[in-house]
């Protein structure tokens, strides 16, 4: 059972969500290609077996067996061997079947087109020589078939050639779509990863300064256009430097993450929470009047004060408090920076008035 679980875990890599891992994506392409080829080979073998075509059925079973071997090599970690095996096995299989069974009029050799898609996605970009070699190998195999293969054989009728051509087209398109799906997924995940790096603070997982200020601009603009109120709040952890000096920066990071988690859990729908810098954070509250903003911030202040942050290596938990400054858009506000500046002034008022409190600036 443990062996089966291991192989199922390897098979699950086909749908792995971590598509920013380029090596994993190449392995996904190789695995999908082998699995699809194995399925096609088995289905073809069964069709020929039903019609009592033993030789053809045996050849397709052998093709499916080679695909299975390549897949096993891939999941066992022999990536280079499995990656190189497929073009050779695929071209040999197509040439062999075209010469002996189908003939060039069946267009079975057009399956070689999948090697072009495979070469682009199954090999490293810097391995351009390998990609060119695979494409050249497919081109030589195609030319060899067109030049020397019989146009038809005794095994297939006109109707059978048409069916083979349709199946070849369907199989080629399906495999190319599957490979393209892996590539598109990788690009989408990579784009999401890059956007996450650009917009999310790595430590706290809140919006970073750039993102939260960009949303502040949007909230301010919407408030002006819709004649609504909005409030900004700036929060600062009290005596945070003492925590770093006494317990170390790792403990300080733990405190920041706990603080951020409470902020995120208490944020209302539509509010934007972000790290402004160091131990300072910003909350942007659209369509909110100052009275409601103060109520929300007071509740958050109490939640922070009730925190008991356990630090590894220390018996007693760390307790922290926060000072908060809140400001509201006014009729004479021309830029969002003015609201932030007033919130910052209110924050300093909170610190000067004893910390662990919420102050507002209505000027």
C-alpha positions in Angstrom: 0.0 0.0 0.0 2.8 2.4 0.8 4.3 1.8 -2.7 0.9 2.6 -4.3 0.6 5.7 -2.2 4.1 6.8 -3.4 3.2 6.3 -7.0 -0.2 8.1 -6.6 1.7 11.0 -5.0 4.0 11.2 -8.0 1.0 11.0 -10.4 -0.6 13.9 -8.5 2.2 16.1 -9.8 0.2 16.2 -13.0 -2.3 18.5 -11.3 0.2 20.3 -9.0 -0.9 23.9 -8.3 2.6 25.1 -7.9 3.0 25.8 -11.6 5.7 28.5 -11.1 8.1 25.5 -10.7 9.5 25.3 -14.3 11.1 21.9 -13.7 7.8 20.5 -12.4 6.0 21.9 -15.4 8.4 20.1 -17.8 7.8 16.9 -15.8 4.1 17.4 -16.1 4.4 17.7 -19.9 6.5 14.6 -20.1 4.1 12.6 -17.8 1.0 13.8 -19.7 2.5 12.9 -23.0 3.4 9.4 -21.9 0.0 8.8 -20.3 -1.9 10.0 -23.4 0.3 8.0 -25.7 -0.2 4.9 -23.6 -4.0 5.4 -23.7 -4.0 5.9 -27.4 -1.8 2.8 -27.9 -4.1 0.6 -25.7 -7.3 1.8 -27.4 -5.8 1.1 -30.9 -4.6 -2.3 -29.8 -8.0 -3.2 -28.5 -9.7 -2.1 -31.7 -7.3 -4.2 -33.8 -7.7 -7.1 -31.5 -11.5 -7.0 -31.9 -10.9 -7.3 -35.6 -8.5 -10.2 -35.2 -5.5 -8.2 -36.5 -3.0 -9.8 -34.2 0.2 -8.2 -35.6 -1.2 -4.7 -35.5 -2.6 -5.2 -32.1 0.7 -6.5 -30.8 2.6 -3.5 -32.2 0.2 -1.1 -30.5 0.5 -3.0 -27.2 4.3 -2.6 -27.5 3.9 1.1 -28.1 1.7 1.4 -25.0 4.3 -0.6 -23.0 7.1 1.8 -24.1 4.9 4.7 -23.0 4.3 3.1 -19.7 8.0 2.5 -19.3 8.8 6.1 -20.1 6.2 7.3 -17.5 7.7 5.0 -14.8 11.1 6.4 -15.6 9.8 9.9 -15.3 8.1 9.4 -11.9 11.2 7.5 -10.6 13.3 10.6 -11.3 15.1 9.6 -14.5 13.9 12.8 -16.1 16.6 13.1 -18.8 16.2 9.5 -20.0 12.4 9.7 -20.1 12.5 13.1 -21.8 14.7 11.8 -24.6 13.0 8.4 -24.9 9.7 9.8 -26.1 10.8 11.5 -29.4 12.8 8.4 -30.4 10.0 6.0 -29.5 7.3 8.2 -31.0 9.0 8.6 -34.3 10.0 4.9 -34.6 6.4 3.9 -33.8 4.9 6.2 -36.4 7.4 5.2 -39.1 6.9 1.5 -38.4 3.1 1.7 -38.4 3.0 3.9 -41.5 5.3 1.6 -43.5 3.7 -1.7 -42.5 0.1 -1.0 -41.8 -1.4 2.4 -42.8 0.5 3.9 -45.7 1.3 7.6 -46.2 -2.3 8.2 -47.6 -3.6 7.6 -44.0 -1.7 10.7 -42.9 -0.7 8.8 -39.7 2.7 10.5 -39.9 1.1 13.8 -39.0 1.3 12.6 -35.4 4.9 13.7 -35.6 3.7 17.3 -35.2 3.2 16.7 -31.5 7.0 16.4 -31.2 7.2 20.1 -32.0 5.0 21.0 -29.1 6.8 18.5 -26.9 10.2 19.9 -27.8 9.3 23.4 -26.7 7.7 22.5 -23.4 9.5 19.3 -22.4 13.1 20.7 -22.5 14.8 23.6 -20.8 14.8 26.9 -22.8 18.6 27.0 -22.5 18.7 23.6 -24.0 17.9 24.9 -27.4 20.1 22.3 -29.1 17.9 19.5 -27.7 14.8 21.3 -28.9 16.2 21.8 -32.4 17.4 18.2 -32.5 13.9 16.8 -31.7 12.3 19.0 -34.3 14.9 18.0 -36.9 14.5 14.4 -36.0 10.7 14.7 -36.5 11.2 16.5 -39.8 13.6 13.7 -41.1 11.1 11.0 -40.0 8.3 12.9 -41.8 10.4 13.3 -45.0 11.5 9.6 -44.9 7.8 8.5 -44.8 6.8 10.8 -47.6 9.6 9.7 -49.8 9.7 6.0 -49.2 6.6 4.7 -47.5 3.9 3.1 -49.6 0.8 5.2 -50.2 -1.4 2.4 -49.1 -1.2 -1.2 -47.8 -3.2 -4.3 -47.9 -4.3 -3.8 -44.3 -6.4 -0.7 -44.8 -9.2 0.2 -47.1 -10.2 3.8 -48.2 -12.7 4.0 -45.3 -10.0 2.8 -42.8 -7.5 5.4 -44.1 -10.1 8.1 -43.6 -10.8 6.9 -40.1 -7.1 6.8 -39.3 -6.6 10.3 -40.6 -9.5 11.6 -38.4 -8.1 9.8 -35.3 -4.6 11.1 -36.0 -6.0 14.7 -36.2 -8.0 14.2 -33.0 -5.1 12.7 -31.1 -2.6 15.4 -32.2 -5.0 18.2 -31.4 -5.9 16.7 -28.0 -2.2 16.2 -27.0 -1.2 19.7 -28.1 -4.2 21.2 -26.2 -3.1 19.3 -23.1 0.5 20.5 -23.4 -0.7 24.1 -24.0 -2.9 23.8 -21.0 0.1 23.1 -18.8 2.0 26.0 -20.3 -0.9 28.4 -19.9 -1.4 27.3 -16.3 2.2 27.9 -15.6 2.1 31.4 -17.0 -1.1 32.2 -15.1 0.4 31.0 -11.8 3.7 32.8 -12.5 1.8 36.0 -13.2 -0.1 35.5 -9.9 3.2 34.9 -8.1 4.8 38.0 -9.5 1.7 40.1 -8.6 1.8 38.7 -5.1 5.5 39.7 -4.8 4.6 43.2 -6.0 1.6 43.7 -3.8 1.9 41.6 -0.6 4.2 42.1 2.3 6.3 39.0 2.7 6.3 38.9 6.5 2.7 39.8 7.5 1.0 38.7 4.2 -1.0 42.0 4.2 -0.9 44.4 1.4 2.4 46.2 1.1 2.8 50.0 1.1 2.5 50.3 -2.7 -0.7 48.3 -2.8 -2.5 49.9 0.1 -1.6 53.4 -1.1 -2.9 52.5 -4.6 -6.1 51.4 -3.0 -6.2 54.6 -0.9 -6.1 56.6 -4.2 -9.0 54.5 -5.6 -11.1 54.9 -2.4 -10.4 58.6 -2.2 -11.4 59.1 -5.9 -14.6 57.0 -5.4 -15.5 59.1 -2.4 -15.1 62.3 -4.3 -17.1 61.1 -7.3 -19.9 59.6 -5.2 -19.9 62.3 -2.5 -19.2 59.8 0.2 -17.1 59.8 3.4 -14.0 57.7 3.9 -11.5 57.4 6.7 -7.9 56.4 6.9 -6.3 55.0 10.1 -2.6 54.6 10.9 -1.6 52.2 13.6 1.7 51.9 15.3 2.8 49.2 17.8 3.8 50.8 21.1 7.4 50.3 22.3 8.2 47.9 19.5 11.9 48.7 19.6 12.0 47.4 23.2 10.6 44.1 22.0 13.3 43.7 19.4 16.0 44.8 21.9 14.8 42.5 24.6 13.6 39.4 22.8 15.4 39.6 19.4 14.2 40.4 15.9 12.8 37.0 15.3 10.4 37.6 18.3 9.7 41.0 16.8 8.7 39.3 13.5 6.4 37.0 15.4 4.7 39.9 17.1 4.2 41.7 13.8 2.7 38.6 12.2 0.3 38.2 15.2 -0.6 41.8 15.1 -1.3 41.6 11.3 -3.4 38.5 11.8 -5.7 40.3 14.3 -6.0 43.3 11.9 -6.9 41.1 9.0 -9.5 39.1 11.0 -11.2 42.2 12.3 -11.2 44.1 9.0 -14.6 44.7 7.5 -15.6 43.7 4.0 -14.3 46.4 1.7 -11.6 47.7 4.1 -8.0 47.7 2.9 -5.3 46.7 5.5 -1.6 47.1 4.7 1.8 47.5 6.2 2.9 51.1 5.9 6.5 50.4 7.0 8.3 48.9 10.0 5.7 48.6 12.8 3.3 51.0 11.2 0.1 49.8 9.4 -2.7 51.6 7.4 -6.4 50.8 7.2 -8.4 52.4 4.5 -12.1 52.5 5.2 -14.4 53.4 2.3 -17.9 54.8 2.8 -17.2 55.3 6.5 -17.8 58.2 8.8 -15.4 59.2 11.6 -17.7 57.9 14.3 -17.9 54.5 12.8 -14.2 54.4 12.1 -13.4 55.2 15.7 -15.7 52.5 16.9 -14.0 49.9 14.6 -10.5 51.1 15.6 -11.4 51.0 19.3 -12.6 47.4 19.0 -9.4 46.5 17.2 -7.3 48.3 19.9 -8.9 46.1 22.6 -8.3 43.0 20.5 -4.6 43.9 20.2 -4.3 44.6 23.9 -5.8 41.2 24.7 -3.2 39.4 22.6 -0.8 37.0 24.5 1.9 36.2 22.0 3.9 33.1 22.9 7.6 33.3 21.9 9.7 30.1 21.6 12.2 29.9 24.5 10.2 32.2 26.7 7.7 31.1 29.4 5.8 34.4 29.7 3.9 35.6 26.6 4.4 39.0 25.2 1.6 41.6 25.5 1.5 44.5 23.1 -0.6 47.6 22.6 -1.1 49.9 19.7 -1.7 53.7 19.2 -4.1 54.6 16.4 -4.7 57.9 14.5 -7.9 58.3 12.4 -8.8 61.0 9.9 -11.8 61.6 7.7 -12.1 63.1 4.2 -13.4 66.7 4.5 -14.9 69.1 2.0 -11.6 70.8 1.5 -9.6 67.6 1.0 -7.9 67.8 -2.4 -5.5 64.8 -2.2 -5.6 61.5 -0.4 -2.1 62.4 1.1 -3.9 65.0 3.2 -6.0 62.4 4.9 -2.9 60.3 5.6 -1.1 63.3 7.0 -4.0 64.1 9.3 -4.2 60.5 10.4 -0.4 60.6 11.1 -0.8 63.7 13.2 -3.6 61.9 15.2 -1.3 59.0 15.7 1.4 61.2 17.3 -1.4 62.7 19.5 -2.2 59.2 20.7 1.4 58.5 21.5 1.8 61.8 23.3 -1.3 61.2 25.3 -0.1 58.0 26.8 -0.3 55.4 23.9 -2.7 52.5 23.7 -5.5 54.8 22.5 -7.4 56.0 19.5 -7.2 59.7 18.5 -8.9 61.6 15.7 -7.9 64.6 13.7 -10.9 66.5 12.3 -9.0 69.7 11.3 
